[in-house]
Amino acid sequence: MSEPGGSVRILVTGGSGLVGRAIQEVVADGAGLPGEDWVFVSSKDADLTDAAQTRALFEKVRPTHVIHLAAMVGGLFRNIKYNLDFWRKNIHINDNVLHSAFEVGVRKVVSCLSTCIFPDKTTYPIDETMIHNGPPHNSNFGYSYAKRMIDVQNRAYFQQHGCTFTAVIPTNVFGPHDNFNIEDGHVLPGLIHKVHLAKSSGSALTVWGTGKPRRQFIYSLVCAGLGLALSARTFPGLPRWLWEGHSVREPQKGVRVQAEPLEQQATGPRWVPIGAWPHGSRWVQL
């Protein structure tokens, strides 16, 4: 992420989460460049829902770049139960992080969105121009709308202040340090946990769903590598749109059938730049 004009200090919010831990690993394995100072923070370092604590963190670290991963996250049932909490907490986190970044003069911010921000009723293939074309799925509308608003804020900061604030939309991420809670986790860690329990006890494996929907997944270390590329390595200026196609049928037999491609995917990303965008979000399909 090194660039002309002085030293580089990268602040990673949500540094103890799934993608944050993956970025730590790829940086430790040599992905970081000379002169870069990486600072990974978690909720133990500051409550990012609190504006004063967030500003104090930014004043202390004085980052030149920010990778914003921090969020209140959860699986399907937790989202259904706490849609208001997901909306309020994530709106506070995102507003505090972006405004603190603006106030201390951060050069670039890359935030991580989610594929759930896309409209529930849409046409395929989808791209970033379609984010606001309709409401997201009702099951997690609080989280989805909060994530959508990052795109709105990025555009507003660019329009009013010329800030280089952008975002990426990775597909469903899985990997080490995931949440394997069957009720609160996402589909793949939940399935892994279920398979482990069924195998350990010799009981039947029960999987939710019909097996007809298709889902896309990305290994967390691959996502981390792409995140670093999008943060600075593919420009000066703004990130490029990267595309890589993988999909699996969810959940039933498709997960087992597609296990080999998923393992191959975990060995590393294939980057295909196909366009640039002046501001706003980047759709990354992997």
C-alpha positions as CSV (number, residue, x, y, z in Angstrom):
1,M,0.0,0.0,0.0
2,S,3.1,2.2,-0.1
3,E,2.7,5.3,-2.2
4,P,4.4,8.7,-2.7
5,G,3.9,11.3,0.0
6,G,5.2,9.8,3.2
7,S,4.7,6.8,5.5
8,V,1.6,4.5,5.4
9,R,-0.3,3.4,8.4
10,I,-3.2,1.1,7.8
11,L,-6.0,0.8,10.4
12,V,-8.1,-2.4,10.1
13,T,-11.3,-2.2,12.1
14,G,-12.9,-5.6,13.0
15,G,-9.3,-6.9,13.1
16,S,-10.3,-9.9,15.3
17,G,-13.0,-11.1,12.9
18,L,-13.0,-13.7,10.1
19,V,-11.6,-11.4,7.4
20,G,-9.5,-9.3,9.8
21,R,-7.7,-12.3,11.1
22,A,-7.1,-13.4,7.5
23,I,-5.6,-10.1,6.6
24,Q,-3.3,-10.3,9.6
25,E,-2.2,-13.7,8.3
26,V,-1.5,-12.7,4.7
27,V,0.3,-9.5,5.9
28,A,2.5,-11.6,8.3
29,D,3.2,-14.0,5.4
30,G,4.7,-11.2,3.4
31,A,1.9,-9.4,1.7
32,G,2.7,-6.2,3.4
33,L,5.1,-3.8,1.8
34,P,8.2,-2.1,3.3
35,G,7.2,1.1,5.1
36,E,3.7,-0.1,6.0
37,D,2.5,0.0,9.6
38,W,-0.5,-2.2,10.1
39,V,-2.8,-1.6,13.1
40,F,-5.5,-4.2,13.8
41,V,-8.2,-3.2,16.3
42,S,-11.3,-4.9,17.8
43,S,-14.1,-3.9,20.1
44,K,-11.7,-4.3,23.0
45,D,-9.8,-1.2,21.7
46,A,-12.8,1.0,21.2
47,D,-16.6,0.9,21.0
48,L,-17.1,2.1,17.4
49,T,-20.8,2.7,18.1
50,D,-19.6,5.6,20.3
51,A,-18.5,8.7,18.3
52,A,-16.1,9.9,21.0
53,Q,-14.4,6.6,21.4
54,T,-14.1,6.2,17.6
55,R,-12.6,9.7,17.2
56,A,-10.2,9.0,20.0
57,L,-9.0,5.8,18.3
58,F,-8.4,7.6,15.0
59,E,-6.6,10.5,16.8
60,K,-4.4,7.9,18.5
61,V,-3.6,5.8,15.5
62,R,-3.6,8.6,12.9
63,P,-4.1,6.2,9.9
64,T,-3.4,7.1,6.3
65,H,-5.6,4.2,5.1
66,V,-8.5,2.3,6.6
67,I,-9.9,-1.1,5.9
68,H,-13.3,-1.0,7.6
69,L,-14.5,-4.5,8.5
70,A,-16.1,-3.9,11.9
71,A,-19.8,-4.7,12.1
72,M,-22.5,-6.4,14.1
73,V,-23.0,-9.7,12.2
74,G,-24.9,-12.9,12.6
75,G,-26.7,-15.7,10.8
76,L,-30.2,-15.9,9.5
77,F,-32.1,-16.5,12.7
78,R,-30.2,-13.8,14.7
79,N,-31.0,-11.3,11.9
80,I,-34.7,-12.2,11.9
81,K,-34.9,-11.7,15.6
82,Y,-32.8,-8.5,15.9
83,N,-33.3,-6.5,12.7
84,L,-33.5,-3.2,14.6
85,D,-30.3,-3.9,16.6
86,F,-28.5,-4.8,13.4
87,W,-29.7,-1.5,11.7
88,R,-28.9,0.8,14.6
89,K,-25.5,-0.6,15.7
90,N,-24.1,-0.9,12.1
91,I,-25.4,2.6,11.2
92,H,-23.6,4.1,14.2
93,I,-20.4,2.1,13.5
94,N,-20.2,3.1,9.9
95,D,-21.0,6.7,10.4
96,N,-18.5,7.1,13.2
97,V,-15.7,5.3,11.2
98,L,-16.2,7.3,8.0
99,H,-16.6,10.6,9.7
100,S,-13.6,10.1,11.9
101,A,-11.6,9.1,8.8
102,F,-12.7,12.3,7.1
103,E,-11.9,14.4,10.2
104,V,-8.3,13.1,10.6
105,G,-7.5,13.2,6.9
106,V,-7.4,9.5,6.0
107,R,-6.3,9.2,2.3
108,K,-8.3,6.1,1.5
109,V,-11.1,4.0,3.1
110,V,-12.2,0.6,1.8
111,S,-15.3,-0.7,3.6
112,C,-16.6,-4.3,3.4
113,L,-20.3,-4.7,2.4
114,S,-22.3,-7.9,1.8
115,T,-24.1,-9.5,-1.0
116,C,-27.3,-9.3,1.1
117,I,-27.6,-5.6,0.1
118,F,-28.8,-6.5,-3.3
119,P,-32.6,-6.4,-4.0
120,D,-34.5,-9.6,-3.2
121,K,-36.4,-9.4,-6.4
122,T,-33.9,-8.8,-9.2
123,T,-32.6,-10.1,-12.5
124,Y,-29.3,-11.9,-13.1
125,P,-26.5,-11.3,-13.6
126,I,-26.3,-8.5,-11.0
127,D,-23.8,-5.7,-10.7
128,E,-23.1,-2.8,-8.4
129,T,-25.4,-0.5,-10.4
130,M,-28.4,-2.5,-9.1
131,I,-27.8,-2.2,-5.4
132,H,-30.6,0.3,-4.8
133,N,-33.1,-1.0,-7.3
134,G,-35.4,-2.5,-4.7
135,P,-35.7,-3.7,-1.1
136,P,-33.4,-6.5,0.2
137,H,-34.7,-9.7,1.5
138,N,-37.0,-9.1,4.5
139,S,-35.2,-11.6,6.8
140,N,-32.2,-9.3,7.4
141,F,-33.3,-5.9,6.1
142,G,-31.8,-4.1,9.1
143,Y,-28.3,-5.3,8.4
144,S,-28.8,-5.0,4.6
145,Y,-29.9,-1.4,4.6
146,A,-27.2,-0.4,7.1
147,K,-24.6,-1.9,4.7
148,R,-26.2,-0.2,1.7
149,M,-25.9,3.2,3.4
150,I,-22.1,2.9,3.3
151,D,-22.4,3.2,-0.4
152,V,-24.5,6.3,0.0
153,Q,-22.1,7.8,2.4
154,N,-19.1,7.1,0.2
155,R,-20.8,8.8,-2.7
156,A,-21.7,11.8,-0.5
157,Y,-18.1,12.1,0.9
158,F,-16.8,12.0,-2.6
159,Q,-19.2,14.5,-3.9
160,Q,-18.9,17.0,-1.1
161,H,-15.3,16.6,0.0
162,G,-13.5,14.6,-2.7
163,C,-12.8,11.7,-0.3
164,T,-11.5,8.5,-1.7
165,F,-14.0,6.3,0.2
166,T,-15.1,3.1,-1.5
167,A,-16.3,-0.4,-0.7
168,V,-16.1,-4.0,-1.8
169,I,-18.9,-6.6,-1.9
170,P,-17.4,-10.0,-1.4
171,T,-19.5,-13.1,-1.7
172,N,-20.1,-15.4,1.3
173,V,-16.8,-15.7,3.2
174,F,-15.7,-18.8,5.1
175,G,-12.5,-19.9,6.8
176,P,-10.5,-20.1,10.0
177,H,-11.9,-18.1,13.0
178,D,-15.4,-18.3,11.6
179,N,-18.5,-18.5,13.7
180,F,-19.4,-22.1,13.8
181,N,-22.6,-21.6,16.0
182,I,-25.4,-23.5,14.2
183,E,-28.0,-20.9,15.1
184,D,-26.0,-17.7,14.7
185,G,-23.4,-18.6,12.1
186,H,-23.5,-18.6,8.3
187,V,-24.3,-21.5,6.0
188,L,-20.8,-23.1,5.6
189,P,-19.6,-23.0,9.2
190,G,-23.0,-24.1,10.3
191,L,-22.9,-27.1,7.9
192,I,-19.3,-27.9,9.0
193,H,-20.4,-28.0,12.6
194,K,-23.5,-30.1,11.8
195,V,-21.4,-32.6,9.9
196,H,-18.9,-32.8,12.8
197,L,-21.7,-33.4,15.3
198,A,-23.3,-36.1,13.1
199,K,-20.1,-37.9,12.4
200,S,-19.0,-37.8,16.1
201,S,-22.4,-39.1,17.3
202,G,-23.2,-41.4,14.4
203,S,-26.5,-39.6,14.0
204,A,-28.3,-38.5,10.8
205,L,-27.3,-35.2,9.2
206,T,-30.2,-32.8,8.9
207,V,-29.7,-29.9,6.5
208,W,-32.1,-26.9,6.0
209,G,-33.1,-26.0,2.5
210,T,-34.2,-27.6,-0.7
211,G,-30.8,-27.9,-2.4
212,K,-32.0,-25.8,-5.4
213,P,-30.7,-22.3,-4.6
214,R,-27.1,-21.5,-5.7
215,R,-24.6,-19.8,-3.4
216,Q,-21.1,-18.4,-4.0
217,F,-18.3,-18.7,-1.4
218,I,-14.8,-17.3,-1.0
219,Y,-12.1,-18.6,1.4
220,S,-11.2,-15.9,3.9
221,L,-7.5,-15.8,2.9
222,V,-8.4,-15.3,-0.7
223,C,-10.8,-12.5,0.3
224,A,-7.9,-10.9,2.4
225,G,-5.6,-10.9,-0.6
226,L,-8.3,-9.3,-2.8
227,G,-8.9,-6.7,0.0
228,L,-5.3,-5.7,0.0
229,A,-5.3,-5.4,-3.8
230,L,-8.4,-3.2,-3.8
231,S,-7.1,-1.1,-0.9
232,A,-4.3,0.3,-2.9
233,R,-2.3,-2.0,-5.2
234,T,-4.5,-1.6,-8.3
235,F,-4.5,2.2,-8.5
236,P,-3.4,5.3,-7.7
237,G,-6.9,6.6,-7.8
238,L,-9.6,4.2,-7.1
239,P,-10.0,0.4,-7.0
240,R,-10.8,-1.8,-10.0
241,W,-13.6,-4.2,-10.4
242,L,-12.4,-7.8,-10.0
243,W,-14.3,-10.9,-11.0
244,E,-13.9,-14.6,-10.4
245,G,-16.7,-17.1,-10.9
246,H,-17.5,-19.9,-8.4
247,S,-20.8,-21.1,-7.3
248,V,-22.1,-24.1,-5.4
249,R,-25.6,-25.5,-5.0
250,E,-26.9,-25.1,-1.5
251,P,-27.0,-26.9,0.7
252,Q,-27.6,-30.7,0.5
253,K,-25.5,-32.7,-2.0
254,G,-24.1,-29.7,-3.7
255,V,-21.7,-28.8,-0.9
256,R,-20.0,-32.2,-1.1
257,V,-20.0,-32.3,-4.8
258,Q,-18.3,-28.9,-4.9
259,A,-15.8,-29.6,-2.1
260,E,-12.8,-30.0,-4.5
261,P,-13.4,-26.6,-6.3
262,L,-13.6,-24.9,-2.9
263,E,-10.3,-26.4,-1.8
264,Q,-8.7,-25.4,-5.0
265,Q,-10.1,-21.9,-4.6
266,A,-8.5,-21.7,-1.1
267,T,-5.0,-21.9,-2.6
268,G,-5.1,-18.4,-4.0
269,P,-7.1,-15.8,-6.0
270,R,-7.2,-15.3,-9.7
271,W,-7.6,-11.6,-10.3
272,V,-9.3,-10.4,-13.5
273,P,-9.6,-6.6,-13.6
274,I,-12.4,-5.6,-16.0
275,G,-13.1,-2.0,-15.2
276,A,-12.9,1.1,-13.0
277,W,-15.5,3.1,-11.3
278,P,-15.1,6.8,-10.2
279,H,-16.6,6.2,-6.7
280,G,-19.0,4.1,-4.7
281,S,-19.0,0.3,-4.4
282,R,-17.1,-2.5,-6.2
283,W,-18.9,-5.7,-6.9
284,V,-16.5,-8.6,-6.4
285,Q,-18.0,-12.0,-7.4
286,L,-15.7,-14.9,-6.4
